Amino acid sequence: MKEYLLQLADNALILGHRLGEWCGHAPEMELDIALTNIALDLTGQARSLYQRVAELDGLGKTEDDYAYLRDAWEFRNTLLVEQPNGDFAHTIVRQFIFDSYHYYMCQALTQSKDEWLAGFAVKSLKEITYHLRFSSEWMMRLGDGTPISHEKTQAAIEDIWTFSGELTTLNEVEKVMASQGIGADLEKIKPAIAGKMAEVLAAANLTAPTGTWMQSGGKDGKHSEHLGFILAEMQFLQRAYPGQEW
């Protein structure tokens, strides 16, 4: 159970950090606020999940211990969420792919046999619904916009698509949780995720790559070099000044 919650939390934390990097750098003020708000939503979800892990651990830890005092190989996030922001099109494509998965996965978790996890999913789904609407609308604006925006968005899809498969590929932890009725059965929701992505791509006049080899390993602690740089920045203060508080 704890390993499963850590996967969910790490995805939210790392993607939230990536989106937070746009603060003050987005193309316009409205987008700056929107991306920052989504980052805050994801960070809040991560915090709740880490707090639950701390309760289950019973070792007197806090959410900060899981966010700031673990090394890269201890994180269980997917490779997708740690990929660099790139340009705005890359960020939107990455967000759309994750949101499509996150929405249906969280929807499935509302039926979890674990009462706490089901309640968490019900609350989080309200935020995630907005996230998916935001990224879907921007996929259509960029894809069906100017020739340049279409070209950049299609290029981003070609670049990022290889990280999409890991989201719906069950690892051993997810298989056990699904079999117990606690975690989401990714095999069951995969068609809905694919259908949503196909619907939006078609509306945006964009094309998904075919026959793409899918990257994997993040769920089992095998990460790209990008996660190390994220943690070096995110964990610096806590590592340099252990136990300090604001």
Buried (B, 14 or more C-beta within 10 A) or exposed (E): BBBBBBBBBBBBBBBBBBBBBBEEEBEEEEBBEBBBBBBBBBBBBBBBBBBBBBEEEEEEBEBBBBBBBBEBEEBBBBBBBBBEBBEBBBBBBBBBBBBBBBBBBBBBBBEBEBEBBBEBBBBBBEBBBBBBEBBBBBBBBBBBBEEEBBEBBBBBBBBBBBBBBBBBBBBEBBBBBBEEEBBBBBEEBBEBBBEBBEEBBEBBEBEBEEEEEBBBEBBEBEBBEBBBEBBEEBBEEBEEEEEEEE
